[in-house]
Amino acid sequence: MAEQAPLPPIVFSHANSFPAGTYRLLFDLWRAAGHEVYAVDKFGHDPKYPVSNQWPRLRDQLIHFAEHEVGRPAYFVGHSLGGFLSVLAAARQPGLAKGVVLLDSPLIGGLVGAMVRFAKSTGFGARFSPGHVSQRRRHHWPSAEAAYSHFHAKAAFARWNPEVLLDYIACGIVPSEPPMERGHTLAFLRDVETSIYNTLPHDIPQFLRKHPLQCPLAFVGGTRSTEVRQVGMAITERVAAGRISWIDGTHLYPFEQPHQTAAEVLRWLSVFRGETPAPVVP
């Protein structure tokens, strides 16, 4: 019997402010299924790839990472920020991507995109953006245990799988350095998080017209995702061509339902390979 070819690797990209280590459970499940998994630890923190309007350098960071660290075609999977970067990278360098799975990354364009562009150019919407919250986010605790208690007490984090929250503390909370007082702080800098929110790509359809996506794309959304309600699904539905599914949860469902999320991604990858029929979309 001929030996089965190895499965393509997965290149994963994280959501804004959550380092790649937060997704350890997903990575372990994908590796157990036979995929190698690669991930940029933190976007926006490498001075060679600064945050700028519409994220071209963050996209290039992902492209260069896939070229040099992976070196062969892969599946691009991303959550929120990471989903946007995944589709932009796959479209810009089509030889790198065998397929894209977006985890609650509804594509922005049309009227919503025009509103985002206006808000960015005038600063009018700054007070309503996530960046308004992130720039004031608490970022110092006397210990990692105190940070855990802080996050565990919040309703949004209380919905997380307990292992995921521990992984976030392990990779996302680090000893502080001068001039900050002694203790622990966020590994993902607040200023970087805020800059990423404030430079959101506002016309992905225009980019895809210039650089057509040449691999299949699937979208997995959270049934209670505020981001999906705000952005809408019209553009995503057109690009995904019916490859859409849902998981019970909020925008952060990969942290709330990591096992189901990992399984759903694997299902879509098997659809891309023709091993599993695509679901019928009503």
N, C-alpha and C positions, 0 to 999 in steps of 0.2 A: 504493500500500500504506500502511495506517495505521501511524503511528509507534508503536513499542512503548513502553508505559508504563515509566517507570523502576522499578527494583526498590526495595522498601522498604529503609530504612537498617537497620543493625545497631547496637544499643546493647550494648556488651560490658562485663562486670564481672569484675575480676581475682580471683585467689585471694589468701588472706591472706598478706601480706608481700611479694607480687610486684607492683610497680607496673605499670600498663598497658603501658608501653613494652617490657616483657619479651615481649609478644605481637606485636611488630612484624611478624614474618613472617606470622602469621595475618591481621593487618589488611591487609597488602599483597596477599595472595592474595584476600581477600574484595573488596577494592577493584578488583582486576583483573577479578573476575567481575561487577562492576557495582554493588556496594553501597557506599554511604557508610558509614563506620564511626566511631562515637563511643564514648568511654570516659572514665570518671572516672579520674584519674591514681592517686589513693591514697585509699581509703576510710578513715575514722577519723581523719584528720588535719585536717579542717576543724572549728574549734570550734563552728560553727553546727550540726554534725551529729555529736555525740559518740557514742562507743560506750556502749551501755547494754544491759540484759538483753533478749535476743531481738532486738536490732538494729533497733528501730523507727525510730531516727533515721538509721541507715545506709540503710534502705529508703527513707526520705523523701528522703535525698540523691540516690539514684538516680532517684526519681520526679521531683524538681525538676530534675535534670539533663536528663532526657528531655523534660520539658515546655519548658524554656527554651533548651536547646542544640540539640535536635532538632526539636521542635515539630510532629511528625506521627507517626502510628502506625509502630512499628518492630518488628523482631525483637529479642527480648532473649536474649542468649547470655551464659552465665557459667560460670566455672570454680570449683569448690569454694565458698568464701564467695560468689563472684559468682553462682553458680547459685542459691543460697538467696535472695540479694537479688533476683535476676531474677524468681523465681516469686512472692515476696512482693510486689514492686512491680507485677507484671502482674496479680495478683489484687486488689490494693488499688485500682489505677486501670486497669480493663480497657480503657478507650479508648485507652491508650497502646501496647498490645501486640498484635501480629498472630500471635505465636507465641513459645514459649520453648524454648531448647535448653540442657540442663544438661550440663556437662562434669564428670563424676565428682562430682556433688553428690547423693548418695543422701538422699532426704528422711527426716527424723527424726520419730518419733512412736511411739505404742504403748508397749511395754515398754522399748525402748531410750530413748525420750523420757522415760519416768518415771525411768529410771536417771540420765539426764543431769540432770534436774531435781533429783533427790536429791543428786547430786554437787555441783551448783552451790550448793544451799541449805546444805549441811553443810561443804563444802570437802573432803569425804572423798576425792573422785577427783582432786584437784588434782595430786597427784604423778604421776598416770598420764596426764594430759591433755597435748596438744601445748604448752600454755602453760607447763608445767613445763620444757620444753626451750627454748622461745623466750625466756623471761626470763633464761636464762643463755647465750644465743647470743652468739658473738663478734661484736662490732660496731665494731671499730676496726682499721685497717691503716695502715701507713706510706704506702701509695700504692694507686692503683686496680690497678696491675699485681700488687701483693702480694695484693690481694683476689681477683683472678682466679686466681692460683696456689692460694690457699687453697681456693676452691670447686672448681676443676678437679680437685684431688686427692681430693675426696670422691666416694665410689662413686655416690651419688644424682645428683650433678651431672655425673659422667662419662658418664652415659647420655643427657644432653641433646644436642640438635643444637648443634654448635659456634657457629652464628650466634646462637642463642637465649641461650647463656651470655654471649656478648659484649654482646648487647642488655641483659641483666640487669645486667651491670657498668656499662654506660653510663647506665642510668636508676636503678639501685638502689644505687649506691655514689657518694657525694657528698663533697666536701671537708668536713671537720669544722669546727665553730665552737667558740669558747670557751664554757664552761670545759673542754671536751674538748681533749686534746692535739692538736697539728697532725697532719694525715694525712687519712685518708678513713674514712667511716662509712656505716652503713646509712641510706638515704633513708627507708625504712619503719621507724619507731621500734619498738624491741623492746617497750616498754610498751604501745603500741597493738596490736601483734600479739598479745600475751599477753591483753589485755583482750577482744579479739575471740574468741579461743579460749574464754575463760572465761565468755562470755555467749551461747553458741550457742543458737539457737532450738530448743526441745525438744519443741514440739508443733505442727508445721506443719499436720497434718490438721485440728486444731481451728481454726486460722486460715482454712484453705480452706473449712471448713464455714460460717464467717461471711462469707467473701469468696470465693465460688466462682470458680475460674479459667474464663474465658470464651474462651480461645484454646487451640489445640493445644500440647502439651508433649511433647518428646522427650528421652530420656536417652542419653548416650554414655558408657559406662564403660570403665575400664581393666581389662584382663583380670587384672592382678596388683595391683589396688588394695586396699590394706589397709583403707582407709576403707569400701569397699563390703562387705568381709567383716565389719567391725565393726558396721556399721549394718544391713546386710541390704537387700533390694530389695522387700519386700512393699508398702510404701507407694508407692514410686516406680513399681512396676509398675501399681498401681491408678490412679495419677494420669496416667501416661504412656499407659495404655490400649494397650499393645503396641508403642508407638513407642520401642523400645530397641535399641541396637546397641553394639558393643564394638570397642575398638582395643587392640592388643597394647601393654602397658605398665603402669606404676604409676599412682598417683593423679596424678602429674605428667606424664602422657603428652602433654598439649599442648606441653610443652617437649621431650619425647623424639621425638615424631612430629608436628611442626607441619604438614607438608604433608598428611599423612593426616587430621589433625584438621580442618584448614581445609576439605578436600574433603568430609568427612563432615558437617560443619555445613551446607555448601552443599547437600548431598543432602537433608538433612532440611528445609531451607527450601523446596526445590523440592517436597517431599512436601506441606508445608503449603499450597503454592499449587496443588496438584493436578497438577503437571507430571510427577511421578515416583511410581510406585506404592509404597506402603509395603511393607516386607519382610514376609514371612510369618514370624511368630514361632513356633517349635516348641513 
